[in-house]
Amino acid sequence: MQFLPNLIFLALFGGAIFWFSKNVGRIRHNILLGRDIDRSDNAAGRRANMLRVAFGQSKMQARPIAGFLHFIIYASFLIINIEVLEIIIDGIFGTHRFFSHYLGRAYDIIISFFEILAVATVFTVVIFWWRRNVSKLDRFHKPEMQGWPFKDANIILYIEVALMFALLNMNAVEENFASSEHSFIVSHSMAPLWSGLSENALHIMERFFWWIHIAGILAFLNYLPFSKHFHIILAFPNTYYANLESKGKFANNATVTKEVKLMMDPTADPFAAPAPDADAPIEKFGAKDATDLSWVNLLNAYTCTECGRCTSECPANLTGKKLSPRKIMMDTRDRIDEIGKNIEANGEFKDDGKSLLGDYITQEELWACTSCNACVQACPVDIDPLNIIMQLRNFATMEESSAPAELNVMMTNVENNGAPWPFSQMDRANWINE
């Protein structure tokens, strides 16, 4: 019977890792439904970008107060995981405070530092909760944040507080043990709260908080794939595979570029090109549905933190337009999730009569964008909503001819007159004589 707790822990831990791996595999499958795109170039630059943006939190400092508070949460998440490792070792092998046998008195100093981070995390979470629910910061209350997105953010805040309190109380209870050899700076002040219990009751309460803490962590781990907080993991690959080109540089469509080169080259023979493969799929200009986007676009969608920095910086949104870059990313994620479930249920994708363009993202949203790149610049994890907007625009313009009337007139003028104005080249300078 002495091994029963270890077996229970192994079952709990193994089940949690299994379900987490399964859900991560589901998301990976959905991401890879996107078009292939080569982002294997400039490995050194990509590593540097990942270290600077994801690990170093460089873009969070644009808003110093929020950036500092977020850094506390981030640092706590990284550092306190060392104690989680110890708990896992203890749970598997039946040891108690495994690292203390090797670190000596330094162990108390390290755990005390962890406890200070835990307290700082609690205070930070309270501030975040206040900003969302009491002061009601505007970017957290946009239309796309109604319902589950708003609840999701609060659930995470509650979980973080519960985990920190479980950790502190576990240490505080243990300090009352007759055999206790450790004293930590924060839990020491909490220890009197449990001093009236018997030795047996103390051991029961210590185990209770131990199980609450580790079970809460494993539950949180499996909650992540269904939450915006999955960016904790995806921020690193997302910043690695981010576009490193200048923000104002747009990619050309290869097919259109080829046609333009043929038009501009008087020596080119358009009939010299090989005949198209009848079995090859017809190339689509731009993107209509989520699967027409690249896998990097879909990775962006799953990485979105829903912080709303992009929307709060968007000049179109600030002037009352319907466009919200955050909603673009959330809609893309929702649509690829829907497609993934369709494939899982049917073995292959069965047409559901829906598409990203039209059913999720409207033409009004697309054409409200000024392509200023403010959203891209503001994103703390290098997400690129503009790239998705431009691909949807390309499809609307080149496949459906559904661009706004003003734009169609301009493009007709360019085609006929070589300029956006409704004057022939012969008449273009007549204004001089007026």
C-alpha positions in Angstrom: 0.0 0.0 0.0 2.9 2.3 0.5 3.3 2.5 -3.3 -0.3 3.4 -3.9 0.2 7.2 -3.9 3.0 6.8 -6.4 0.9 4.6 -8.7 -2.0 7.2 -8.4 0.4 10.0 -9.3 1.9 8.0 -12.2 -1.6 7.4 -13.6 -2.6 11.0 -13.2 0.7 12.3 -14.6 0.7 9.8 -17.5 -3.0 10.6 -18.4 -2.4 14.3 -18.3 0.7 14.1 -20.6 -1.3 11.8 -23.0 -4.2 14.1 -23.3 -2.0 17.1 -23.6 0.0 15.4 -26.4 -3.2 14.4 -28.1 -4.5 18.0 -28.1 -1.2 19.4 -29.2 -1.2 16.9 -32.1 -4.7 18.1 -33.0 -3.5 21.7 -33.2 -0.4 20.7 -35.1 -2.6 18.8 -37.6 -4.8 21.9 -38.1 -1.8 24.2 -38.6 -0.4 21.9 -41.2 -3.6 22.1 -43.2 -2.3 25.4 -44.4 -0.3 25.9 -47.6 3.4 25.1 -47.4 5.8 28.1 -47.1 9.5 28.1 -46.7 10.7 29.7 -43.5 14.0 27.8 -43.2 16.2 30.7 -44.2 18.4 32.9 -41.9 18.4 30.5 -39.0 20.7 32.8 -36.9 18.4 35.7 -37.4 15.4 33.7 -36.5 17.0 32.4 -33.3 17.9 36.0 -32.4 14.3 37.1 -33.0 12.9 34.3 -30.9 15.3 35.1 -28.0 14.6 38.8 -28.2 10.8 38.8 -28.7 9.6 35.6 -27.1 12.2 35.0 -24.4 13.2 38.6 -23.8 9.7 40.1 -24.0 11.2 43.1 -25.9 7.9 44.2 -27.5 6.0 44.1 -24.2 8.0 47.1 -23.0 6.2 49.5 -25.4 3.7 49.7 -22.5 6.1 49.7 -19.5 3.6 49.1 -16.7 1.7 46.3 -18.4 5.0 44.9 -19.7 6.5 44.8 -16.2 3.5 43.1 -14.7 3.5 40.6 -17.5 7.2 39.9 -17.0 6.4 39.0 -13.4 3.9 36.4 -14.5 6.3 35.2 -17.2 9.3 34.9 -14.9 7.2 33.1 -12.3 6.0 30.6 -14.9 9.5 29.8 -16.0 11.2 29.7 -12.6 8.6 28.1 -10.5 8.5 25.2 -13.0 11.8 24.1 -11.3 9.8 23.3 -8.2 7.2 21.6 -10.3 10.0 19.3 -11.5 10.9 18.5 -7.9 7.2 17.7 -7.2 7.1 15.3 -10.2 10.2 13.5 -9.0 8.8 13.2 -5.5 5.5 11.9 -6.9 7.1 9.2 -9.1 9.8 8.0 -6.7 8.1 8.7 -3.3 10.9 11.1 -2.2 10.3 14.3 -0.2 11.9 17.6 -1.4 14.4 15.7 -3.6 16.5 18.7 -4.4 17.0 19.7 -0.8 19.3 16.7 -0.2 21.8 18.1 -2.7 21.4 21.9 -2.2 21.5 22.1 1.6 20.7 25.5 3.0 20.7 27.0 -0.5 17.5 25.1 -1.0 15.7 27.3 1.5 16.9 30.5 -0.2 15.8 29.2 -3.6 12.3 28.2 -2.4 12.0 31.5 -0.6 12.7 33.3 -3.9 10.0 31.1 -5.5 7.6 32.2 -2.8 8.3 35.9 -3.4 7.6 35.3 -7.1 4.3 33.5 -6.1 3.2 36.5 -4.0 4.2 38.9 -6.8 2.2 36.8 -9.2 -0.9 37.0 -7.0 -0.7 40.8 -6.7 -0.2 41.0 -10.5 -3.1 38.8 -11.2 -5.3 41.0 -9.0 -4.3 44.0 -11.0 -5.0 42.2 -14.3 -8.4 41.1 -13.0 -9.2 44.7 -11.9 -8.2 46.1 -15.3 -10.5 43.6 -17.0 -13.5 43.5 -14.7 -13.6 46.8 -12.7 -11.8 49.5 -14.6 -12.9 47.8 -17.8 -10.1 48.7 -20.1 -11.6 49.3 -23.5 -9.5 46.8 -25.5 -10.8 44.0 -23.3 -14.4 44.8 -24.0 -14.6 44.9 -27.8 -17.4 43.0 -29.5 -15.1 40.0 -30.4 -14.3 39.6 -26.7 -17.9 38.9 -25.6 -18.7 35.4 -24.2 -16.0 32.7 -24.0 -12.9 34.9 -24.8 -13.6 37.1 -21.8 -14.4 34.2 -19.5 -11.2 32.4 -20.7 -9.0 35.2 -19.5 -10.6 35.3 -16.1 -10.5 31.5 -15.7 -6.7 31.6 -16.1 -6.4 34.4 -13.5 -8.4 32.3 -11.0 -6.3 29.2 -11.7 -3.0 31.1 -11.2 -4.2 32.4 -7.8 -5.3 29.0 -6.7 -2.0 27.4 -7.7 0.0 30.0 -5.8 -2.1 29.7 -2.7 -1.8 25.9 -2.8 2.0 26.2 -3.0 2.3 28.7 -0.2 0.0 26.7 2.1 1.8 23.4 1.4 5.0 25.0 2.6 3.4 26.7 5.5 1.8 23.5 6.8 5.1 21.6 6.5 6.9 24.2 8.6 4.8 23.0 11.6 6.0 19.4 11.3 8.0 18.3 14.3 10.7 17.0 11.9 10.7 20.1 9.7 14.1 21.2 8.6 13.1 24.1 6.3 11.8 27.6 6.7 10.8 29.8 3.8 10.4 33.6 3.9 6.7 33.9 2.9 5.2 30.6 4.2 7.0 31.2 7.5 4.6 34.0 8.2 1.7 31.8 7.3 2.7 28.9 9.4 0.9 30.0 12.6 -2.4 29.6 10.7 -1.9 25.8 10.9 -0.1 25.5 14.2 -3.2 24.3 16.1 -3.5 21.0 14.2 -2.2 17.7 15.3 0.9 16.1 13.7 -1.3 13.6 11.8 -3.7 16.4 10.6 -0.7 18.5 9.5 0.5 15.6 7.3 -2.9 15.2 5.8 -3.2 18.9 5.0 0.3 19.0 3.6 -0.6 16.2 1.2 -3.9 17.8 0.4 -2.2 21.0 -0.8 0.5 19.0 -2.5 -2.1 17.1 -4.6 -4.1 20.3 -5.2 -1.0 22.0 -6.5 0.2 19.3 -8.9 -3.3 18.3 -10.0 -4.0 21.9 -10.7 -0.9 22.3 -12.8 -1.7 19.2 -14.8 -5.3 20.4 -15.3 -3.9 23.8 -16.4 -1.6 22.0 -18.8 -4.6 20.4 -20.5 -6.6 23.6 -20.5 -3.9 25.4 -22.4 -4.7 23.9 -25.9 -8.3 25.2 -25.6 -7.3 28.6 -24.4 -5.7 31.8 -25.7 -2.9 31.1 -23.2 -1.5 28.4 -25.5 0.7 31.3 -26.6 2.9 30.4 -23.6 4.2 27.5 -25.7 3.5 28.7 -29.3 5.2 32.2 -28.9 8.6 30.6 -29.3 8.0 28.8 -32.7 5.8 31.7 -33.8 8.6 34.3 -33.3 11.1 31.9 -34.9 9.1 31.5 -38.1 8.0 35.2 -38.1 8.5 37.3 -41.2 11.9 39.0 -40.9 11.5 41.2 -43.9 10.8 44.9 -43.6 7.2 45.6 -42.4 6.3 47.5 -45.6 7.5 44.8 -48.0 4.7 42.7 -49.6 5.2 39.4 -51.3 4.4 39.3 -55.0 2.1 36.6 -56.5 4.4 34.4 -58.5 1.9 33.7 -61.3 1.1 37.4 -61.8 4.9 38.3 -61.7 5.5 35.7 -64.4 2.7 37.2 -66.6 4.0 40.7 -66.1 7.5 39.7 -67.1 6.2 38.1 -70.3 4.4 41.3 -71.1 7.4 43.4 -70.5 9.9 41.2 -72.4 9.5 41.8 -76.1 11.6 38.7 -76.9 9.5 36.3 -74.7 7.5 33.7 -76.4 4.3 33.0 -74.4 3.7 29.8 -76.3 7.1 28.4 -75.3 5.9 27.6 -71.9 5.0 23.9 -71.2 1.4 23.0 -71.4 -0.3 22.9 -68.0 -0.9 19.6 -66.3 -4.6 18.7 -66.7 -4.5 16.8 -63.4 -2.9 19.6 -61.4 -5.2 21.6 -59.1 -6.1 25.1 -60.5 -4.0 27.7 -58.7 -6.1 30.1 -56.6 -5.2 33.7 -56.3 -5.2 34.8 -52.7 -7.2 32.9 -50.0 -10.9 32.3 -49.5 -10.8 29.8 -46.7 -8.4 29.1 -43.8 -6.8 26.2 -45.7 -5.8 28.6 -48.5 -3.6 30.4 -46.0 -0.1 29.3 -45.2 0.8 27.2 -42.1 2.6 30.3 -40.7 -0.7 32.2 -40.9 -2.5 29.4 -39.0 0.4 29.3 -36.4 -0.2 33.0 -35.9 -3.9 32.4 -35.3 -3.2 29.8 -32.6 -0.5 32.0 -31.0 -2.8 35.0 -30.7 -2.9 36.2 -27.1 -6.1 38.2 -27.6 -4.5 41.1 -25.8 -6.0 43.6 -28.2 -2.8 45.7 -28.7 -3.2 45.3 -32.4 -6.8 46.5 -32.4 -6.0 49.4 -30.0 -3.4 50.6 -32.4 -5.4 50.1 -35.6 -6.3 53.5 -37.1 -9.3 52.0 -38.9 -10.7 50.7 -35.6 -9.9 53.9 -33.8 -12.0 55.8 -36.3 -15.0 53.6 -35.9 -14.5 51.1 -38.7 -15.6 47.5 -38.3 -12.1 46.2 -38.7 -10.4 44.6 -35.6 -7.1 42.8 -36.3 -7.6 40.7 -33.2 -10.9 39.5 -34.6 -9.2 38.5 -37.8 -6.9 36.2 -35.9 -9.7 34.8 -33.7 -11.9 34.2 -36.8 -9.0 32.4 -38.6 -8.4 30.2 -35.5 -12.1 29.4 -35.1 -12.5 28.5 -38.8 -9.4 26.2 -38.9 -10.7 24.5 -35.7 -14.0 24.0 -37.5 -12.3 22.5 -40.5 -10.2 20.2 -38.3 -13.3 18.9 -36.5 -15.0 18.3 -39.9 -12.0 16.2 -41.1 -11.9 14.3 -37.8 -15.6 13.5 -38.0 -15.7 12.5 -41.7 -12.2 11.2 -42.4 -11.8 14.0 -45.0 -13.2 17.5 -45.4 -16.8 17.6 -46.3 -18.0 20.8 -47.8 -20.0 22.7 -45.1 -20.9 25.6 -47.3 -18.8 28.0 -45.2 -15.6 29.9 -45.8 -13.4 32.3 -43.9 -14.2 35.1 -46.3 -17.8 35.9 -46.1 -18.9 33.7 -43.2 -16.3 34.8 -40.7 -14.6 37.9 -42.1 -16.7 40.4 -44.1 -15.7 42.5 -47.1 -16.3 45.6 -44.9 -13.6 44.5 -42.5 -11.1 43.8 -45.3 -11.4 47.0 -47.1 -11.3 49.1 -43.9 -7.6 48.2 -43.5 -5.1 50.9 -44.5 -2.2 48.3 -44.6 -0.2 50.6 -42.3 1.3 47.6 -40.4 0.4 49.2 -37.0 -1.1 45.9 -35.9 2.0 43.9 -36.9 4.3 46.4 -35.1 2.2 46.3 -31.9 1.9 42.5 -31.5 4.1 41.3 -28.7 4.6 37.9 -30.4 5.1 38.9 -34.0 1.7 37.9 -35.4 0.9 39.3 -38.8 -2.9 40.0 -39.3 -2.2 42.1 -42.4 -0.8 39.2 -44.3 -4.1 37.4 -43.9 -6.1 40.5 -44.8 -4.1 41.0 -48.0 -4.5 37.3 -49.1 -8.3 37.6 -48.6 -8.2 40.9 -50.5 -6.4 39.2 -53.4 -9.0 36.5 -53.7 -11.9 39.0 -53.5 -10.2 41.2 -56.2 -8.8 38.6 -58.6 -11.1 35.7 -58.2 -14.5 37.3 -57.5 -14.0 40.8 -58.8 -15.7 42.0 -55.7 -13.4 44.9 -54.8 -15.0 48.2 -54.0 -16.3 50.2 -57.0 -13.7 52.9 -56.5 -10.9 50.4 -56.6 -12.3 48.7 -59.7 -12.4 52.1 -61.5 -8.8 52.8 -60.5 -7.6 49.4 -61.7 -9.5 49.8 -65.0 -7.8 53.2 -65.5 -4.4 51.7 -64.8 -5.1 48.9 -67.4 -6.3 51.3 -70.1 -4.5 54.5 -69.3 -1.4 53.4 -67.5 -2.3 55.5 -64.5 -5.1 55.6 -61.9 -6.6 58.8 -63.4 -9.4 58.7 -66.1 -7.3 60.4 -68.7 -5.4 59.0 -71.7 -1.7 59.5 -71.9 -2.2 62.1 -74.6 -4.5 64.2 -72.5 -2.8 63.8 -69.1 -0.9 67.1 -69.3 -3.7 69.2 -70.6 -4.3 70.8 -67.2 -1.2 72.9 -67.8 -3.0 74.9 -70.4 -6.1 75.5 -68.3 
